Amino acid sequence: MVVENIIPIENPLEWKKALKGIKHSFAHTWENCHAMFLTTGFPTYLYTYKNGNIRIICPIAERTFMGYTDITTPYGFSGFVGNRHCPGFPSHWDGFVKSRGYICGYIGLNPIFEDISFCKPDEIYQYHKIYIMDLTLTISELFRRLSINRKRELKHWDNSLSKITIDREVLVEFFLRHYHDFILSRSASKTYDFSYKTLSFLASLENVFIVGIQIDGKIEAVSVFAHTRDMGEFLFNVSLDKGRQYSALLIWYGIIHFKSMGIPYLNLGGGVKENDGVDRFKQRFGAKQFPLRCLKQVYDPKIYERLCRECNADPNDRSGYFPPYHRQ
């Protein structure tokens, strides 16, 4: 018997219980989704599906436009994940979203934990690539896979350790004080304009790890990571001028940290655009490249088309931002 449910963000205990036994990323957790809710204010839920021994989950957030509701996955690499294949799942999902009156949905997918049996092939779109470190390899093998330039940067690793600090109190203070100025200086997308409440909540979590560079008693750079037992995530880097040269050092520290915890992967993410500076920076760690995919789903074609036309957007163009009317 199929049982579908949605667990609201106001119920963290049930949310956490539903994740047990399913491999998932930090983006699936109540902690991440609550943090994103503190910025967006979107009603946020964990969708759950059960059919015998098969279980599937996916976080969703509701957005409204002209009185109609669509859904998206909260920020991060989440999407549908489950404990086994289920080719019949897409038809059940289709019935669920239509029963909720949703118009369309943007479902991001996690390249490590995604299961294509949960998806209709014609709804899958690739829009980026990301880099994931295999932490089951030895430290020697991980180092061997680094680019020549990256090896050169880490050549004096032992001498650089004196600059590294994990003093959480001073690192959090630096991170919260400089985050918004830093992303503004990088002309970052509005996607990264998280509220102070979001940032401070993330920085308070036990499954968020912060490491920084301290020179002459002053913090110059921090890197922020998160994790579940199944995967680590590189979330943010914030630095002052003197700290920029230590970005690779901080990530390498994160690699060693998560490997010591027995976590099998570290997701470095990708660039803002393909082959930009951030993308090339992550390439040089020798991580495996994965295609980043999403689902662009339309549940009510007539209303979806009308909403697109209202904004002079082409309802048949799925190549860009989805749904296009939220881009206006």
C-alpha positions, -999 to +999 in steps of 0.1 A: +000+000+000+013+034-010+015+060+018+024+096+009+028+124+034+044+158+039+062+167+071+062+205+078+094+223+088+078+229+122+082+192+130+119+185+131+116+152+150+095+135+124+116+150+096+148+135+111+131+102+117+120+100+080+157+104+069+169+073+088+179+044+065+182+066+034+215+080+021+212+118+020+231+150+018+231+180+042+205+197+018+180+170+028+183+177+065+158+196+086+187+218+096+195+230+061+159+234+051+151+253+083+180+276+076+167+283+041+132+289+054+147+317+077+156+335+045+128+327+021+098+323+044+085+297+020+063+270+035+087+240+036+081+203+039+097+169+036+077+148+011+077+111+021+066+081+001+063+045+013+053+014-006+061-018+012+098-017+020+104+011-005+109+046+010+116+079-009+119+114+004+124+149-010+123+184+006+101+209-011+092+246-006+061+262-019+062+295-038+032+316-050+027+337-081-005+355-090-023+333-065-010+300-078+015+277-060+045+259-074+073+240-057+111+240-056+138+222-036+154+244-010+190+256-017+215+227-018+219+194-035+188+174-025+160+160-046+145+126-046+165+099-027+153+065-015+164+031-002+158+012-035+146+016-071+110+023-078+101+027-115+064+032-106+072+062-084+068+090-111+031+082-115+024+084-078+043+117-076+023+131-104-009+123-086+004+138-054+014+172-068-019+175-087-038+167-056-020+196-039-029+220-067+007+228-077+012+243-111+048+232-117+080+221-099+117+225-100+134+196-083+172+197-080+189+163-080+220+151-060+244+134-085+256+109-059+223+098-044+199+104-073+179+075-087+167+079-123+139+054-117+122+082-097+122+105-127+105+108-161+134+110-187+118+140-206+118+161-174+155+157-167+178+187-176+215+191-171+225+226-162+259+224-146+287+202-133+301+198-098+332+182-083+331+155-057+361+141-038+362+104-032+374+102+004+377+064+004+410+069-013+442+072+007+456+106+015+486+098-007+463+090-036+442+122-031+474+142-031+487+125-062+455+135-081+460+172-073+471+195-101+507+206-102+498+240-091+477+227-062+505+204-051+528+234-051+504+254-029+502+225-004+540+217-005+546+234+028+515+220+045+532+212+078+545+248+081+511+263+072+493+244+100+504+270+125+481+295+107+450+273+109+425+277+136+393+259+145+384+283+173+347+284+165+338+315+184+362+338+166+355+321+132+318+325+135+321+362+144+344+367+114+320+348+091+289+367+101+306+400+100+321+397+066+298+374+046+276+399+029+304+423+021+323+394+006+295+382-017+288+418-027+324+422-037+322+391-059+289+402-075+274+369-064+239+359-074+210+369-052+207+331-045+236+336-020+220+366-002+211+346+029+197+364+059+217+369+090+193+345+107+201+318+082+239+323+084+239+324+122+217+293+125+240+273+101+271+285+120+256+271+153+250+236+140+270+206+153+271+191+117+287+224+104+325+226+105+343+259+103+381+263+098+401+295+093+434+312+088+448+334+115+477+357+109+492+379+137+462+372+158+437+383+131+413+360+111+419+365+074+398+337+059+372+310+068+358+280+050+324+265+061+315+229+056+285+207+065+280+170+066+259+140+071+274+105+076+270+100+039+286+132+024+304+163+033+296+196+016+318+227+010+294+256+017+312+289+019+345+306+017+349+342+030+383+359+030+400+393+033+428+403+010+456+385+029+434+353+032+427+347-004+458+327-010+448+302+016+416+289+001+431+257-012+448+251+022+414+253+040+397+229+016+426+204+020+421+207+057+384+199+052+393+169+031+415+155+058+389+163+085+360+145+068+382+116+058+392+111+094+354+109+102+349+081+077+327+102+055+330+088+019+325+120-002+332+157-001+311+178-025+331+208-036+303+222-057+310+239-090+316+273-106+291+301-111+295+294-149+312+265-166+350+268-167+350+301-148+376+308-121+357+291-093+351+260-116+388+258-125+398+262-088+378+231-079+390+212-109+425+214-096+417+192-066+415+162-089+379+156-079+356+135-101+333+156-122+295+149-121+267+163-142+243+183-121+207+176-131+173+188-122+137+181-130+115+207-146+079+196-142+046+211-153+015+197-136-011+221-149-002+231-185-030+255-191-023+277-160+014+273-164+012+287-200-010+316-189+014+326-161+043+325-186+024+346-211+016+372-184+054+377-181+061+375-219+080+342-212+079+313-236+061+284-219+078+259-242+113+270-234+127+249-206+164+258-212+168+286-187+154+296-153+124+276-143+096+285-140+105+316-160+078+337-144+097+337-111+127+353-130+107+384-138 
